[in-house]
Amino acid sequence: MNRVENKVAIVTGAVSGIGKATAKLLASHGAKVVVADLDEHQATNVIKEITDAGGIAEFQKLDISDEANWINIIAFAKATFGKLDILVNVAGVSLLKPIVETTSEEFDFVVKVNLKGAFLGMKHAVGLMQKNGSGSIINISSSLGIVGAPNQSVYTATKGAIRLLTKTAAIEFAPFNIRVNSVHPGLTETNMTKDLIVNEEVKKMVLGPTLLGRPAKPEEIANGILFLASDEASYMTGSELVIDGGYTAQ
């Protein structure tokens, strides 16, 4: 069953982790995917994996914190595929530092990438989606956008902000039949978290309260994103899909 057949999607951070799993899954279910990332070399491999499996994908270099880049990628989607149905804002960065050790420059960088990137993506995607009369935007927040965690002040602040930015966008875009939802993964096995997963203190702090007792695989998060991107979630907007193995359950 092709759950997003003939839909056009932009996936940011699409060369690794959750972004890569999402791009491949959407393509396998019939979407034409714009693989958006800064890493052109790795993008070539992702495109090959998708096309070898019979999917359709094109690469577009994207710095999510740069507005001109967003204008260009929206124009690319229109010129290449004629429309835009799905935007998945996956790309982001993490910072593991106490508040008192975090520099202003580090704070500004994390906010610029995580929060501004999602904001710009929605700002520029909505116009092209309006022409379809529908659309689905999925913003990747985190379980740490719901609860706090030590030494992750800036990261949790941006992910919490994405949670509420999503709800506000859902209100503003509803008249255009454009749905906006957030996904809140728990600790997931990605390049960004590989050092965390082998850190015994972090494992105890994060996986200890996780009811299922293990990190998520990127494909498990992508399955939730596919659902929100599809017409199966046609009555969901402004919602939070928590996929955290039970981390926030208690």
C-alpha positions as CSV (number, residue, x, y, z in Angstrom):
1,M,0.0,0.0,0.0
2,N,1.5,3.3,-1.1
3,R,0.3,5.6,1.7
4,V,1.7,8.9,0.2
5,E,1.5,8.0,-3.5
6,N,2.1,11.0,-5.9
7,K,2.8,13.3,-3.0
8,V,5.9,15.6,-3.0
9,A,7.9,15.8,0.2
10,I,10.9,17.8,1.4
11,V,12.8,16.1,4.2
12,T,15.6,18.1,6.0
13,G,18.5,16.4,7.6
14,A,17.8,13.6,5.2
15,V,21.3,12.0,4.8
16,S,21.4,10.3,8.2
17,G,19.4,9.1,11.2
18,I,15.7,10.0,11.4
19,G,15.8,12.1,8.3
20,K,17.3,9.4,6.1
21,A,14.9,6.8,7.4
22,T,12.0,9.2,6.7
23,A,13.1,10.0,3.2
24,K,13.5,6.3,2.3
25,L,10.2,5.4,3.9
26,L,8.2,8.2,2.2
27,A,9.8,7.2,-1.1
28,S,8.9,3.6,-0.6
29,H,5.3,4.6,-0.2
30,G,5.1,6.5,-3.4
31,A,6.3,10.0,-2.5
32,K,8.7,12.0,-4.6
33,V,11.3,13.2,-2.1
34,V,13.6,16.2,-2.1
35,V,16.5,15.1,0.0
36,A,17.6,18.3,1.8
37,D,20.9,18.5,3.6
38,L,24.3,20.2,3.7
39,D,26.2,16.9,3.0
40,E,26.2,16.5,-0.7
41,H,28.5,13.4,-0.6
42,Q,26.2,11.4,1.7
43,A,23.2,12.6,-0.1
44,T,24.4,10.8,-3.2
45,N,24.3,7.5,-1.3
46,V,20.8,8.2,0.0
47,I,19.5,9.1,-3.5
48,K,21.0,5.9,-4.8
49,E,19.4,3.8,-2.1
50,I,16.0,5.3,-2.9
51,T,16.2,5.0,-6.6
52,D,17.7,1.5,-6.5
53,A,14.5,0.5,-4.6
54,G,12.3,2.0,-7.3
55,G,11.7,5.4,-5.6
56,I,12.0,8.9,-6.9
57,A,14.3,11.4,-5.1
58,E,16.4,14.5,-5.9
59,F,19.0,16.3,-3.8
60,Q,19.0,20.0,-2.9
61,K,21.6,21.5,-0.7
62,L,20.0,23.3,2.3
63,D,21.2,25.3,5.2
64,I,18.0,25.4,7.2
65,S,19.0,28.5,9.1
66,D,19.4,30.5,5.9
67,E,16.2,32.1,4.4
68,A,17.5,32.3,0.9
69,N,18.2,28.6,1.0
70,W,14.6,27.9,1.8
71,I,13.3,30.2,-1.0
72,N,15.6,28.2,-3.3
73,I,14.5,24.7,-2.2
74,I,10.8,25.6,-2.4
75,A,11.4,26.9,-5.9
76,F,13.3,23.7,-6.7
77,A,10.4,21.5,-5.5
78,K,8.0,23.5,-7.7
79,A,10.2,23.4,-10.8
80,T,11.1,19.7,-10.4
81,F,7.8,18.1,-9.2
82,G,5.3,20.9,-9.6
83,K,4.0,21.1,-6.1
84,L,4.7,20.4,-2.4
85,D,2.5,18.2,-0.1
86,I,4.8,17.3,2.8
87,L,7.5,19.1,4.8
88,V,9.4,17.2,7.4
89,N,11.7,19.4,9.5
90,V,14.2,16.9,10.9
91,A,17.5,18.6,10.8
92,G,18.9,19.9,14.1
93,V,21.8,20.0,16.5
94,S,22.3,19.1,20.2
95,L,24.4,20.6,22.9
96,L,25.2,18.8,26.2
97,K,26.4,21.5,28.6
98,P,25.3,23.1,31.9
99,I,23.7,26.5,31.7
100,V,26.6,28.2,33.4
101,E,29.1,26.7,30.9
102,T,27.1,27.5,27.7
103,T,28.4,30.4,25.8
104,S,26.2,33.0,24.1
105,E,27.6,31.9,20.7
106,E,26.6,28.3,21.4
107,F,23.1,29.4,22.5
108,D,22.6,31.4,19.4
109,F,23.8,28.6,17.1
110,V,21.5,26.0,18.6
111,V,18.5,28.4,18.4
112,K,19.4,29.4,14.9
113,V,19.5,25.8,13.6
114,N,16.8,24.1,15.6
115,L,14.1,26.8,16.0
116,K,14.8,29.3,13.2
117,G,15.2,26.4,10.8
118,A,11.7,25.0,11.5
119,F,10.2,28.5,11.4
120,L,11.7,29.3,8.0
121,G,10.7,26.0,6.6
122,M,7.0,26.5,7.5
123,K,7.1,30.1,6.5
124,H,8.2,29.3,2.9
125,A,6.5,25.9,2.4
126,V,2.9,27.1,3.2
127,G,2.6,29.2,0.0
128,L,3.2,26.3,-2.3
129,M,1.0,24.0,-0.3
130,Q,-1.8,26.5,-0.4
131,K,-1.9,26.0,-4.2
132,N,-2.7,22.3,-3.6
133,G,-5.5,23.1,-1.2
134,S,-3.8,20.9,1.4
135,G,-0.5,19.9,3.0
136,S,1.1,18.2,6.0
137,I,4.0,19.7,8.0
138,I,5.8,17.6,10.6
139,N,8.2,19.2,13.0
140,I,10.6,17.0,14.9
141,S,10.7,18.1,18.5
142,S,11.8,15.7,21.2
143,S,10.6,14.0,24.4
144,L,12.9,16.8,25.9
145,G,10.5,19.3,24.3
146,I,8.0,18.0,27.0
147,V,10.2,17.5,30.0
148,G,13.5,19.0,31.1
149,A,16.8,17.4,31.4
150,P,20.1,18.4,33.1
151,N,22.8,19.9,30.9
152,Q,20.5,20.3,27.9
153,S,19.0,23.7,28.5
154,V,19.3,25.2,25.1
155,Y,18.3,22.0,23.3
156,T,15.3,21.5,25.5
157,A,14.4,25.2,25.1
158,T,14.4,24.9,21.3
159,K,12.5,21.6,21.3
160,G,9.9,23.0,23.7
161,A,9.6,26.1,21.4
162,I,9.1,23.9,18.4
163,R,6.2,22.2,20.2
164,L,4.3,25.5,20.7
165,L,5.4,26.9,17.3
166,T,3.8,23.9,15.8
167,K,0.5,24.5,17.6
168,T,0.5,28.2,16.5
169,A,1.2,27.2,12.9
170,A,-1.6,24.7,13.0
171,I,-4.0,27.4,14.0
172,E,-2.8,29.8,11.3
173,F,-2.7,27.2,8.5
174,A,-5.9,25.4,9.2
175,P,-8.0,27.7,6.9
176,F,-5.8,26.4,4.1
177,N,-6.3,22.7,5.0
178,I,-2.6,22.5,5.9
179,R,-2.0,20.3,9.0
180,V,0.9,20.9,11.3
181,N,2.0,18.3,13.9
182,S,5.1,17.6,16.1
183,V,6.8,14.4,16.7
184,H,8.6,13.8,20.0
185,P,11.2,11.0,19.8
186,G,13.0,9.6,22.8
187,L,16.7,8.8,22.6
188,T,17.2,7.5,19.1
189,E,20.2,5.7,17.6
190,T,21.6,8.4,15.3
191,N,25.0,10.1,14.5
192,M,24.0,12.9,16.9
193,T,23.4,10.6,19.8
194,K,26.0,7.9,19.3
195,D,28.3,9.4,22.0
196,L,25.4,9.7,24.4
197,I,24.3,6.1,24.0
198,V,27.7,4.7,25.1
199,N,28.0,7.2,28.0
200,E,27.0,5.2,31.1
201,E,25.8,8.2,33.1
202,V,23.6,9.4,30.2
203,K,22.3,5.8,29.6
204,K,21.3,5.6,33.2
205,M,19.7,9.0,33.2
206,V,17.8,8.6,29.9
207,L,17.3,4.9,29.4
208,G,16.6,4.3,33.1
209,P,13.2,6.0,33.0
210,T,12.5,4.7,29.5
211,L,9.9,1.9,30.0
212,L,11.0,-0.1,27.0
213,G,14.6,0.1,28.2
214,R,16.3,0.8,24.9
215,P,16.9,3.6,22.4
216,A,14.6,3.9,19.4
217,K,15.7,3.0,15.9
218,P,15.3,5.8,13.3
219,E,12.8,3.6,11.4
220,E,10.5,3.5,14.4
221,I,10.3,7.3,14.4
222,A,9.9,7.4,10.6
223,N,6.8,5.2,10.9
224,G,5.1,7.8,13.0
225,I,6.1,10.6,10.5
226,L,4.7,8.6,7.6
227,F,1.4,8.3,9.4
228,L,1.2,12.1,10.0
229,A,2.2,12.7,6.4
230,S,-0.5,10.5,5.0
231,D,-4.2,11.0,4.6
232,E,-4.7,8.6,7.5
233,A,-4.0,11.5,9.8
234,S,-6.4,13.8,8.0
235,Y,-8.0,14.9,11.3
236,M,-4.8,15.6,13.2
237,T,-3.4,19.0,13.5
238,G,-1.7,20.8,16.3
239,S,-1.0,17.4,17.9
240,E,2.0,15.9,19.5
241,L,3.0,12.3,18.5
242,V,5.2,11.0,21.3
243,I,7.4,8.1,20.3
244,D,9.7,7.8,23.3
245,G,9.5,4.2,24.6
246,G,7.6,5.5,27.7
247,Y,10.2,8.0,28.8
248,T,7.6,10.7,29.5
249,A,4.9,8.3,30.9
250,Q,5.9,8.8,34.6
